[in-house]
Amino acid sequence: MRTLLLTLAFVFVAGASLQAQDTNLWKTLSKITYEKKFDELLGFKVDVPVFSEGIQALEGEMVEVSGYIVPVEGYKSHTEFVFSAYPYNMCFFCGGAGPETVMEVTSTEPVKYSTERIKLRGRLALNSDDINRLMYVLTEATVIKGSDEGAGK
């Protein structure tokens, strides 16, 4: 009986932790600064993200995040897309938010385009080296069905 109670307590705490993680993930990802570094290929200085310790601790971890699929030109497939904390009309590509509010996603299965908020689970990677890519990359992503669509605002 004691083992059962401990197991249930662990599951409850882990579930609450994932819910809190989702709610605060975009907020955590916004805690970045930038430094100017000379880019040899371009021949001038570019802004390079400097990730906070909290963000660095998430690298390689499975995370949950709610947001919106961004329809961008060059959309490769339904398994590779850009994901935003905000709807399309407010996202980074429309000038309404910063680059820390979007991430590249590679999903394990095709994700149907929707203008509604969806929730994803995947492995977070950080990019500060390739200026032609976004600074956050979510791989091994899957859609969490039946999730609280309002979570993570």
C-alpha positions as a printed Julia matrix, in Angstrom:
153×3 Matrix{Float64}:
  0.0    0.0     0.0
  2.81   2.36    0.89
  4.49   1.69   -2.46
  1.24   2.44   -4.27
  0.86   5.75   -2.42
  4.45   6.73   -3.17
  3.99   5.83   -6.84
  0.78   7.88   -7.07
  2.47  10.82   -5.34
  5.38  10.64   -7.79
  3.03  10.55  -10.8
  1.08  13.53   -9.45
  4.22  15.57   -8.79
  5.72  14.67  -12.19
  2.47  15.64  -13.93
  2.31  18.93  -12.06
  5.95  19.56  -12.93
  5.29  19.06  -16.66
  2.24  21.36  -16.46
  4.32  24.04  -14.73
  7.15  23.5   -17.21
  4.76  24.06  -20.13
  3.31  27.17  -18.54
  6.73  28.67  -17.96
  8.72  27.34  -20.94
  8.24  30.32  -23.27
  8.93  32.61  -20.29
 12.15  30.7   -19.54
 13.16  30.74  -23.21
 12.8   34.53  -23.24
 15.63  34.93  -20.72
 18.37  35.5   -23.26
 20.84  38.22  -24.03
 22.85  38.86  -27.17
 26.47  39.57  -27.89
 28.04  40.82  -31.1
 30.39  38.38  -32.81
 32.19  38.74  -36.09
 30.89  36.32  -38.73
 33.71  35.34  -41.1
 31.34  34.28  -43.88
 29.26  37.46  -43.8
 32.17  39.76  -43.05
 30.46  41.72  -40.28
 29.29  41.39  -36.66
 26.02  39.62  -35.93
 23.93  39.23  -32.79
 24.5   35.81  -31.22
 22.2   34.55  -28.45
 23.64  33.97  -24.99
 21.44  31.46  -23.19
 20.75  31.79  -19.46
 21.65  28.93  -17.11
 17.96  28.01  -16.93
 17.79  27.63  -20.7
 21.08  25.73  -20.87
 19.71  23.26  -18.3
 16.88  22.41  -20.73
 19.17  21.52  -23.64
 18.61  17.9   -24.65
 15.65  17.54  -22.29
 12.13  16.46  -23.22
  9.87  19.51  -22.84
  6.22  20.37  -23.43
  5.23  23.6   -25.11
  1.97  25.14  -26.33
  1.8   27.42  -29.31
  0.87  27.92  -32.94
  2.1   26.54  -36.26
  3.45  29.37  -38.42
  2.78  29.06  -42.15
  6.07  30.08  -43.74
  7.29  30.03  -47.32
  9.43  27.0   -47.95
  7.26  24.88  -45.64
  9.01  21.54  -46.2
  6.42  19.1   -44.93
  4.04  18.52  -42.12
  6.92  17.1   -40.1
  9.1   20.23  -40.32
  7.63  23.59  -39.37
  8.03  26.73  -37.3
  6.21  26.93  -33.97
  5.4   30.19  -32.18
  4.33  31.25  -28.71
  1.91  33.64  -30.41
 -0.63  33.43  -33.24
  0.63  34.24  -36.73
 -0.46  37.89  -36.68
  1.62  38.51  -33.52
  4.61  36.25  -34.15
  8.26  37.06  -34.81
  7.88  36.93  -38.59
  5.22  39.66  -38.53
  7.35  41.93  -36.36
  5.2   41.46  -33.26
  7.66  39.49  -31.12
 11.32  38.53  -30.74
 13.22  35.53  -32.12
 13.03  33.82  -28.72
  9.28  33.28  -29.28
  9.69  30.82  -32.18
 11.32  27.42  -32.66
 12.01  25.0   -35.48
 10.15  21.72  -35.07
 10.8   18.28  -36.51
  7.99  15.91  -35.59
  7.92  12.13  -35.63
  4.57  12.13  -37.48
  2.92  14.7   -39.79
  1.12  17.51  -37.96
 -1.93  18.94  -39.69
 -1.84  22.73  -40.02
 -4.25  24.55  -37.73
 -4.71  28.12  -36.58
 -5.62  26.79  -33.12
 -3.17  26.44  -30.24
 -1.63  22.97  -29.99
  0.69  21.36  -27.48
  3.88  19.53  -28.41
  6.33  17.33  -26.53
  9.87  17.01  -27.85
 13.61  17.29  -27.22
 14.93  20.85  -27.02
 18.18  21.83  -28.74
 19.85  25.24  -28.59
 21.43  26.94  -31.6
 23.85  29.83  -31.26
 26.13  28.87  -34.15
 24.05  28.9   -37.34
 22.51  32.33  -38.0
 20.44  30.86  -40.84
 18.42  28.8   -38.36
 16.28  29.63  -35.35
 17.86  29.61  -31.89
 15.48  26.94  -30.54
 14.96  23.56  -32.2
 12.45  20.95  -31.04
 13.12  17.43  -32.35
 11.31  14.11  -31.86
  8.16  16.2   -31.43
  4.71  14.71  -30.96
  1.33  16.38  -30.55
 -0.2   15.95  -27.12
 -3.85  15.28  -27.85
 -6.58  16.25  -25.42
 -4.31  18.7   -23.63
 -5.43  21.95  -22.11
 -5.19  24.18  -25.17
 -5.01  27.29  -22.98
 -1.93  26.15  -21.08
  1.39  27.8   -21.65
  0.15  31.27  -22.54
